[in-house]
Amino acid sequence: MSANWKAVKEDLDWSLNKMNDVKGRAELKEAFSKGDAKAISSANEAFKLGQRDNHKLANFLRCAHEDSNRLYNIGRKLINLKPV
């Protein structure tokens, strides 16, 4: 199964910006704010805190495996930071 980039962007947008009191939001924003794509593992752990859907978690991991820099920059753009 291949990575679904549109879905991961929507899932990250929900986790970072939508709804109130999303568990792991602060940790996820902190991970994407580090300015180093190597922090994708921190983003992965933070994403797990707020996400209960195994399909969304699996897609996040597929995207990270396929292109961790692209995934990291998607997260940074969603919180209005420049790509690295």
Summary of the structure (lengths in Angstrom):
residues: 84
radius of gyration: 11.2
end to end distance: 27.4
largest distance: 31.8
contacts: 243
relative contact order: 0.23
helix: 73%
strand: 0%
